[in-house]
Amino acid sequence: MLNSESVKAITDAFSVLTMGTNFQRLLGGLWVTVWIALVSVAFSIILGMLLGMLMTVKNKAVKIICKIYLEFMRIMPQMVLLFIAYYGLTRMFNISLSGEAASILVFTLWGTAEMGDLVRGSLESVPKHQYESGRALGLTERQIFFYIIIPQTLRSLIPLSMNLITRMIKTTSLVVFVGVIEVVKIGQQIIEANRLTKPTASIAVYFVIFMMYFIVCWILSLAARAIEKRQKR
């Protein structure tokens, strides 16, 4: 059981969220996080579809290049890629690149690799008799691909892509290291501003940030389950 002092400490910690516009600032930071993730996912889906198709071609050189790209993106930590994009590219090519732009670039490159592998797996999972049935109906290879293979690929790809979106949203917390003012950075600012008057504010702030991430990812997980159940009907 919590004693009166513990309750007072918890209440005092959470009171920092009602001071001024602190909670609204956290919501604004969450939107920055979600926005970076959604833009990155949108580009990743488009480019990942193209990469996935390239991974299924019979050209050995193309397959090797795609494999190297995929493995590089999987092995290299996202934080290192962020530093390379934000600090390395700007100095090497003397270009102005904001933290948001660098983050979208890195997450798009990473998401494209992951989405491309998902597309490849979905394309290769389509039974061969689907191709044979299309040819028996007199369809061209292009018609078979666009009217038979792609629709089946998308059905299996949507739930898997939801998982990638949730992973990307959680990983966007790293953008704080390249100067992006998102929910974690704003949380740190609130804690620092109230460090002397509310020493336990970090408990409340990080708990709220955790719940924000949890709610967003939970909604996406529910959407993925609903889509998957609908497809099974």
C-alpha positions in Angstrom: 0.0 0.0 0.0 1.2 3.5 -0.8 1.6 5.8 2.1 0.6 9.5 2.1 4.1 10.6 1.3 4.3 8.3 -1.8 0.9 9.5 -3.0 1.9 13.1 -2.5 5.2 12.5 -4.5 3.3 10.9 -7.4 0.7 13.7 -7.4 3.4 16.3 -7.3 5.2 14.6 -10.2 2.1 14.5 -12.4 1.2 18.1 -11.6 4.0 19.2 -13.9 1.9 18.1 -16.9 -0.9 20.6 -16.0 1.4 23.5 -15.7 1.1 25.9 -18.6 1.1 24.2 -22.0 3.3 21.2 -21.0 0.9 18.5 -22.0 -0.1 20.3 -25.3 3.7 20.6 -26.0 4.0 16.8 -25.5 1.1 16.2 -27.9 2.8 18.5 -30.5 6.0 16.6 -30.1 4.1 13.3 -30.6 2.7 14.6 -33.8 6.3 15.4 -35.1 7.2 11.8 -34.3 4.2 10.3 -36.0 4.6 12.7 -39.0 8.2 11.7 -39.6 7.2 8.0 -39.4 4.2 8.4 -41.7 6.1 10.3 -44.4 9.0 7.7 -44.2 6.5 4.8 -44.4 4.8 6.4 -47.4 8.1 6.6 -49.3 9.2 3.2 -48.0 6.0 1.5 -49.4 6.5 2.9 -52.9 10.2 2.3 -53.1 9.9 -1.0 -51.2 7.5 -2.3 -53.8 10.0 -1.5 -56.5 12.9 -3.1 -54.6 10.8 -6.2 -53.8 10.1 -6.7 -57.5 13.8 -6.2 -58.3 14.7 -8.9 -55.7 12.6 -11.4 -57.7 14.3 -10.9 -61.0 16.6 -13.6 -62.4 19.5 -11.3 -63.0 22.2 -12.4 -60.6 24.0 -9.0 -60.4 20.7 -7.2 -59.5 20.0 -9.8 -56.8 23.5 -9.3 -55.3 23.2 -5.5 -55.2 19.7 -5.8 -53.6 21.0 -8.3 -51.0 24.0 -6.1 -50.1 21.7 -3.1 -49.7 19.3 -5.1 -47.5 22.0 -6.5 -45.3 23.7 -3.1 -44.9 20.5 -1.5 -43.8 19.8 -4.3 -41.3 23.3 -4.4 -39.8 24.0 -0.6 -39.6 22.4 0.9 -36.5 19.8 3.7 -37.3 21.6 6.1 -35.0 24.8 5.8 -37.0 22.9 6.3 -40.2 21.3 9.4 -38.7 24.7 10.8 -37.8 26.1 10.1 -41.3 23.1 11.7 -43.0 22.9 14.8 -40.7 26.5 15.5 -40.1 28.4 13.6 -42.8 26.3 14.5 -45.9 26.0 18.2 -44.9 29.7 18.6 -44.6 30.7 16.4 -47.5 28.4 18.0 -50.1 28.0 21.4 -48.4 24.2 21.1 -48.3 21.7 22.3 -45.7 19.8 19.3 -44.3 17.4 19.7 -41.4 17.1 17.1 -38.7 13.6 16.2 -40.0 14.8 15.8 -43.6 17.8 13.7 -42.4 15.5 11.5 -40.3 13.0 11.0 -43.2 15.9 10.1 -45.5 17.3 7.5 -43.1 14.0 6.0 -42.1 13.0 5.8 -45.8 16.2 4.0 -46.7 15.8 1.6 -43.8 12.0 1.1 -44.4 12.6 0.6 -48.1 15.0 -2.3 -47.4 12.6 -3.9 -44.9 9.5 -3.4 -47.1 11.4 -4.7 -50.1 12.1 -7.9 -48.3 8.4 -8.2 -47.3 7.3 -7.7 -50.9 9.9 -10.2 -52.1 8.6 -12.8 -49.6 4.9 -12.1 -50.5 5.6 -12.3 -54.3 7.5 -15.6 -53.9 4.7 -17.0 -51.7 2.2 -16.8 -54.5 1.7 -20.4 -55.8 3.0 -21.1 -59.3 -0.3 -22.4 -60.4 -1.6 -18.8 -60.3 0.8 -17.9 -63.1 -0.2 -21.1 -65.0 -3.9 -20.3 -64.6 -3.3 -16.8 -66.0 -1.4 -18.1 -69.0 -4.2 -20.7 -69.6 -6.7 -17.8 -69.8 -4.5 -16.1 -72.4 -3.3 -13.3 -70.2 0.1 -11.7 -70.9 2.9 -11.8 -68.3 2.2 -8.2 -67.4 -1.5 -8.8 -67.0 -0.9 -11.8 -64.8 1.4 -9.7 -62.6 -0.8 -6.7 -62.2 -4.2 -8.4 -62.1 -3.4 -11.7 -60.3 -0.1 -11.5 -58.4 -0.1 -7.9 -57.1 -3.6 -8.1 -55.5 -2.7 -11.3 -53.7 0.6 -9.8 -52.6 -1.1 -6.7 -51.2 -3.5 -8.9 -49.1 -0.6 -10.6 -47.3 1.5 -7.4 -47.2 -0.9 -5.1 -45.4 -0.7 -6.8 -41.9 3.1 -7.1 -42.2 3.5 -3.5 -43.2 1.6 -2.4 -40.0 4.3 -4.1 -38.0 6.9 -2.2 -39.8 5.1 1.1 -39.2 5.0 0.4 -35.4 8.7 -0.4 -35.4 9.4 2.8 -37.3 7.3 4.9 -34.9 9.2 3.5 -31.9 12.6 4.0 -33.6 11.9 7.7 -34.4 12.8 8.4 -30.8 16.4 8.5 -32.0 15.8 11.7 -34.0 16.3 13.6 -30.8 20.1 13.1 -31.4 20.0 15.1 -34.6 18.2 18.1 -33.1 14.6 17.3 -33.9 12.2 18.7 -31.3 9.9 15.7 -30.9 8.1 14.2 -27.9 11.2 12.9 -26.1 13.1 16.1 -26.5 10.1 18.2 -25.3 9.9 15.8 -22.3 13.5 16.4 -21.5 12.9 20.2 -21.7 10.0 20.0 -19.3 12.0 17.9 -16.8 15.0 20.3 -17.0 12.8 23.4 -16.5 11.2 21.9 -13.4 14.3 20.1 -12.0 14.5 22.2 -8.8 10.8 22.6 -8.1 9.6 19.2 -9.3 12.5 16.8 -8.8 10.2 13.7 -9.5 8.8 15.2 -12.7 10.7 12.7 -14.9 8.5 9.9 -13.6 5.3 11.5 -14.8 6.8 12.8 -18.1 8.4 9.6 -19.2 5.3 7.6 -18.2 3.1 9.9 -20.3 5.5 9.6 -23.2 5.4 5.8 -22.8 1.6 5.8 -22.9 1.6 8.0 -26.0 3.8 5.6 -27.9 1.8 2.6 -26.5 -1.5 4.1 -27.6 -0.3 4.9 -31.2 1.3 1.5 -31.7 -1.7 -0.3 -30.0 -4.1 1.4 -32.4 -2.0 0.3 -35.4 -1.9 -3.3 -34.0 -5.6 -3.4 -33.7 -6.0 -2.1 -37.2 -3.6 -4.8 -38.5 -5.6 -7.5 -36.6 -8.9 -6.2 -38.0 -7.5 -6.2 -41.6 -6.1 -9.7 -41.1 -9.4 -11.1 -39.8 -11.3 -9.4 -42.6 -9.0 -11.0 -45.2 -9.6 -14.5 -43.7 -13.4 -14.3 -44.2 
